[in-house]
Amino acid sequence: VLLLQVCLCEELDDSEEPLKPIDAVPAVPMPGARAPGARRGAPRRRGFPSYSASPDQPLRGVPIREGSLWTMSQDRIEPVACSLYVNGLAFSMANGMEASISLSPFALIRNCRFNSAEWSKLKSFKVSLLDSEHCWYFSVKGDGERDAEDARSGWVLDLSHAISLITHSLLPAFSVTCDPVPGITHTNRRLMAGYLIHRDSATSVSVLFCELNAHCGTCAKFVLYENEHCESPIFDILITESSLCDEILGVNSSCFSIDCHYFASQTPLERRLWLRALGNVKVKIQNRAPDPTEEEIEHYRTAIREHTSEMEVALGLPPIDEPLLAKSAAPQASL
């Protein structure tokens, strides 16, 4: 959609809004759904699962929300009929044009407004793909400002829930851990570890087991493995005093970056924990702190463990056995 107006993403919507209870979204039949409480173990074969993040994948099941929105095209707004599916959004315009977007863990939803006096009154939001030119703008009209705001919030939260479900469907049921792997000495300096989704390219993502180590000298290692057994390191990222560790803004987004690498965690709370741990390691490096002893490392782990129980309680998503993205061949070279 070509947009000539300037979009201003609203600062109020950058905060991590609490997820709406999942039962507020209509239930969608999921093929292969596992029973509540069941756990899917980490992959034990060599290699790691990779998935297509292309935005043109087929949409699944039946719509979980339908309604009329407005879309921006050049210098005018046009009505559009929208249908939200568990893995994407389909819309059709009055002229018969139809399109769809399949979402991924790195899709971002943000409320926005426009600098035009007329368009600034619209309650608008955008759907974008991380580090991509793909961006779609939608607006809501209502009987009054409050009615339009409520309608926009409904669409934005349901879209963010769909992204959360996609992320949840790709990750093994594994809680963040602070404990080293018995017998695997290169995990002895572990501070925290868990499964994350790594953005390999604009159209590919992989599920990897990631481990943050305590600093040693002027850097620390963020190591990526095939799985939780940590037998096969794929590569590591050096954390230095100049490393950039940032959150990716979006409603209920769980994405963050370490320099040029992008990751998605299970929940926004887990993302916050990863970024807090990374930030603490960076501060120690910047202050030239001595290498921590085993006792000090265990103290850091205890502090992290206090937050992991909060994350498990806050998850609240239904179990899904079948990934909501198409599988692809795992890259053989380093990511």
C-alpha distance (Angstrom), angle and dihedral (degrees) to the residues before:
residue distance angle dihedral
V1 . . .
L2 3.78 . .
L3 3.78 111.0 .
L4 3.79 122.6 -169.3
Q5 3.79 96.7 -178.6
V6 3.81 120.8 83.5
C7 3.79 114.2 -109.5
L8 3.80 118.8 -143.0
C9 3.80 112.3 -164.1
E10 3.78 108.2 -140.0
E11 3.79 115.2 -113.5
L12 3.79 92.4 -146.0
D13 3.79 89.9 65.8
D14 3.80 96.2 55.3
S15 3.79 91.9 79.5
E16 3.78 119.3 94.4
E17 3.78 103.6 -99.4
P18 3.81 114.6 -155.9
L19 3.77 112.6 -99.7
K20 3.78 114.7 -103.6
P21 3.83 112.1 -116.2
I22 3.78 106.7 -84.7
D23 3.81 92.2 -129.4
A24 3.80 87.3 67.1
V25 3.82 87.4 71.8
P26 3.83 114.5 73.7
A27 3.79 111.7 -101.0
V28 3.79 115.0 -102.3
P29 3.82 121.4 -156.2
M30 3.80 106.6 -115.4
P31 3.80 117.4 -160.5
G32 3.79 109.2 -128.4
A33 3.81 96.2 9.8
R34 3.78 110.3 172.1
A35 3.78 124.4 -135.0
P36 3.82 117.4 -89.6
G37 3.77 111.0 -87.8
A38 3.80 94.5 23.1
R39 3.79 114.9 128.6
R40 3.76 128.4 -143.0
G41 3.80 109.1 -144.9
A42 3.77 125.9 -134.3
P43 3.80 116.7 -88.0
R44 3.80 110.6 -87.5
R45 3.78 97.9 -171.2
R46 3.78 119.0 91.2
G47 3.74 113.7 -92.6
F48 3.78 128.8 37.0
P49 3.81 133.9 -101.6
S50 3.79 117.8 -94.2
Y51 3.79 128.4 -173.5
S52 3.76 139.2 -165.7
A53 3.80 114.9 -105.4
S54 3.79 93.7 -173.9
P55 3.83 111.7 140.9
D56 3.83 92.9 -136.3
Q57 3.82 99.7 70.1
P58 3.83 118.6 129.6
L59 3.79 114.9 -91.1
R60 3.81 115.6 -116.7
G61 3.77 134.1 -129.8
V62 3.78 123.7 -23.6
P63 3.81 128.0 -35.3
I64 3.80 115.8 -81.8
R65 3.81 91.6 -163.8
E66 3.79 133.4 18.0
G67 3.78 131.6 -178.8
S68 3.76 149.6 122.1
L69 3.79 121.7 -77.0
W70 3.78 136.0 164.2
T71 3.79 124.2 -116.8
M72 3.77 129.4 -158.9
S73 3.79 117.2 -120.8
Q74 3.81 117.9 174.9
D75 3.84 106.0 -56.0
R76 3.79 99.7 -15.0
I77 3.76 141.3 58.1
E78 3.79 121.9 -125.6
P79 3.81 132.6 -166.8
V80 3.79 116.2 -106.7
A81 3.81 132.2 -174.7
C82 3.82 109.6 -134.0
S83 3.80 131.8 -163.7
L84 3.81 120.6 -171.1
Y85 3.80 116.5 -151.5
V86 3.77 129.1 -173.0
N87 3.82 90.3 -97.1
G88 3.79 105.2 26.1
L89 3.77 153.8 -14.3
A90 3.83 130.1 -88.9
F91 3.79 124.2 -167.3
S92 3.79 138.1 176.7
M93 3.80 128.7 -162.6
A94 3.78 130.9 -143.8
N95 3.82 91.4 -103.4
G96 3.81 90.1 61.0
M97 3.80 97.1 -103.3
E98 3.79 112.0 143.2
A99 3.80 130.3 -168.2
S100 3.79 140.3 164.3
I101 3.79 137.9 -159.5
S102 3.78 123.2 -154.3
L103 3.78 110.9 -151.7
S104 3.81 130.6 -138.6
P105 3.82 136.4 -169.8
F106 3.80 86.7 -88.6
A107 3.79 96.5 55.0
L108 3.80 111.8 114.0
I109 3.80 130.8 -150.2
R110 3.81 120.1 -161.7
N111 3.77 136.2 167.7
C112 3.78 111.4 -125.0
R113 3.78 143.5 173.8
F114 3.79 134.9 -157.3
N115 3.78 132.5 -121.3
S116 3.80 94.3 -129.5
A117 3.81 111.4 102.3
E118 3.80 90.9 -131.6
W119 3.79 97.9 42.3
S120 3.80 94.0 42.5
K121 3.82 88.5 73.2
L122 3.80 91.7 63.0
K123 3.80 120.2 97.8
S124 3.78 98.5 -127.8
F125 3.78 139.1 174.7
K126 3.77 135.7 179.3
V127 3.78 135.9 -141.7
S128 3.79 113.2 -151.1
L129 3.77 139.0 168.6
L130 3.79 118.0 -128.2
D131 3.81 114.9 -94.8
S132 3.81 91.1 -6.4
E133 3.78 138.6 116.2
H134 3.81 89.3 -128.9
C135 3.80 109.5 108.7
W136 3.80 131.2 150.0
Y137 3.81 125.2 -163.8
F138 3.79 124.7 -155.7
S139 3.79 134.2 177.2
V140 3.78 135.5 -160.9
K141 3.79 127.1 -143.5
G142 3.79 122.9 -162.3
D143 3.78 142.1 169.0
G144 3.80 88.3 -92.7
E145 3.78 140.9 -1.8
R146 3.81 93.5 -90.3
D147 3.80 92.0 49.0
A148 3.80 91.7 50.4
E149 3.82 91.5 46.3
D150 3.81 91.4 52.4
A151 3.80 91.4 48.5
R152 3.81 91.9 50.0
S153 3.81 91.3 48.1
G154 3.80 89.6 52.8
W155 3.79 93.3 54.1
V156 3.81 94.0 42.6
L157 3.81 94.2 49.6
D158 3.81 93.5 45.3
L159 3.81 90.8 49.7
S160 3.79 90.8 49.4
H161 3.82 89.3 49.2
A162 3.79 90.2 53.7
I163 3.81 89.9 53.7
S164 3.82 89.8 48.1
L165 3.81 90.2 52.5
I166 3.80 91.6 50.7
T167 3.81 90.8 50.3
H168 3.80 91.0 46.2
S169 3.82 91.8 50.3
L170 3.82 92.4 57.1
L171 3.81 99.9 46.8
P172 3.82 124.2 79.5
A173 3.80 116.3 -118.7
F174 3.79 94.2 -99.7
S175 3.78 128.2 136.5
V176 3.78 122.7 -136.6
T177 3.78 108.9 -92.9
C178 3.79 134.4 -160.7
D179 3.81 97.0 -169.3
P180 3.81 122.7 104.0
V181 3.81 118.1 -122.7
P182 3.83 109.2 -99.6
G183 3.78 110.3 -109.6
I184 3.83 94.4 9.8
T185 3.79 101.9 105.5
H186 3.81 96.4 -173.3
T187 3.83 88.3 67.8
N188 3.82 94.1 57.0
R189 3.83 93.1 99.3
R190 3.81 92.8 50.7
L191 3.80 117.0 139.9
M192 3.80 97.6 177.1
A193 3.79 137.5 -16.8
G194 3.78 139.6 -178.4
Y195 3.78 145.8 135.7
L196 3.81 118.1 -64.9
I197 3.78 134.0 173.4
H198 3.79 111.9 -116.9
R199 3.81 120.7 -155.1
D200 3.81 103.9 -131.9
S201 3.80 94.8 176.8
A202 3.80 140.9 -26.7
T203 3.82 89.2 -75.0
S204 3.80 104.7 29.6
V205 3.81 137.2 62.2
S206 3.82 132.7 178.4
V207 3.79 133.8 -158.3
L208 3.80 110.2 -128.6
F209 3.78 136.9 170.6
C210 3.80 108.1 -117.6
E211 3.80 128.6 -162.1
L212 3.79 130.3 -169.7
N213 3.80 113.5 -153.8
A214 3.78 129.5 -158.8
H215 3.77 114.1 -97.9
C216 3.77 122.2 -90.4
G217 3.78 115.3 -165.4
T218 3.80 111.1 -40.8
C219 3.80 98.9 -14.2
A220 3.79 146.2 35.1
K221 3.78 130.6 -147.3
F222 3.79 127.7 -118.0
V223 3.80 100.6 -165.1
L224 3.81 126.4 -162.2
Y225 3.80 119.2 -154.1
E226 3.79 135.8 -179.7
N227 3.80 92.5 -114.9
E228 3.80 145.3 -20.5
H229 3.80 93.5 -72.9
C230 3.82 87.9 72.5
E231 3.80 93.7 -149.4
S232 3.81 96.0 129.9
P233 3.81 117.5 43.4
I234 3.79 110.1 -160.3
F235 3.79 98.1 -167.5
D236 3.78 140.1 -46.8
I237 3.78 136.1 -128.9
L238 3.78 117.3 -138.3
I239 3.79 113.3 -132.3
T240 3.80 110.2 -150.0
E241 3.78 134.9 166.6
S242 3.81 89.2 -90.0
S243 3.82 97.3 47.4
L244 3.80 114.9 124.9
C245 3.81 112.8 -133.3
D246 3.79 110.3 175.7
E247 3.78 141.9 160.8
I248 3.80 118.9 -118.9
L249 3.79 109.0 -126.9
G250 3.78 120.3 -123.0
V251 3.80 139.9 112.5
N252 3.82 107.2 -72.0
S253 3.81 89.1 -12.0
S254 3.81 116.8 168.0
C255 3.82 94.6 -171.8
F256 3.77 126.8 117.5
S257 3.78 138.8 163.2
I258 3.78 137.9 -134.2
D259 3.78 106.3 -162.2
C260 3.83 104.8 -58.2
H261 3.83 95.4 -12.9
Y262 3.81 121.9 95.2
F263 3.81 124.7 -155.2
A264 3.80 137.5 -179.0
S265 3.80 121.7 -154.1
Q266 3.80 129.5 -160.2
T267 3.82 94.3 -98.7
P268 3.82 141.1 1.2
L269 3.82 88.0 -106.5
E270 3.78 91.2 57.4
R271 3.80 90.2 48.1
R272 3.80 88.9 53.5
L273 3.80 90.4 52.6
W274 3.82 93.1 50.2
L275 3.80 91.4 49.0
R276 3.80 92.7 46.2
A277 3.81 91.3 51.6
L278 3.80 91.5 46.2
G279 3.80 90.1 48.5
N280 3.79 92.4 50.6
V281 3.81 91.1 50.9
K282 3.81 90.8 49.6
V283 3.82 91.5 51.1
K284 3.80 90.7 53.6
I285 3.79 90.7 50.2
Q286 3.82 92.4 47.0
N287 3.81 90.6 50.6
R288 3.82 91.5 48.3
A289 3.80 90.2 -122.5
P290 3.81 114.8 -176.2
D291 3.79 117.4 -102.9
P292 3.83 108.1 -80.9
T293 3.78 119.8 -109.5
E294 3.81 122.3 -126.2
E295 3.80 88.7 -99.7
E296 3.81 91.9 52.5
I297 3.82 92.0 47.4
E298 3.80 89.6 53.4
H299 3.80 89.2 50.6
Y300 3.82 89.7 54.1
R301 3.81 90.0 49.2
T302 3.79 91.3 52.4
A303 3.79 90.4 54.3
I304 3.83 90.6 51.3
R305 3.81 93.3 47.0
E306 3.80 89.8 58.8
H307 3.80 88.3 67.7
T308 3.81 100.5 41.7
S309 3.82 93.6 72.7
E310 3.82 89.3 55.0
M311 3.82 89.7 55.2
E312 3.81 93.3 52.7
V313 3.80 91.6 52.3
A314 3.82 92.4 47.2
L315 3.81 96.7 50.5
G316 3.83 97.9 82.7
L317 3.83 96.5 161.6
P318 3.82 123.3 138.4
P319 3.82 116.3 -107.1
I320 3.82 114.8 -100.6
D321 3.78 121.9 -169.7
E322 3.79 99.7 -174.7
P323 3.82 118.7 67.1
L324 3.79 112.3 -119.4
L325 3.82 91.5 -141.7
A326 3.80 125.9 68.5
K327 3.78 114.1 -102.0
S328 3.79 119.9 -115.5
A329 3.78 135.5 -175.1
A330 3.80 113.2 -77.3
P331 3.80 112.8 -114.1
Q332 3.79 111.1 -105.7
A333 3.76 97.6 -156.3
S334 3.79 124.9 64.3
L335 3.79 112.5 -69.5
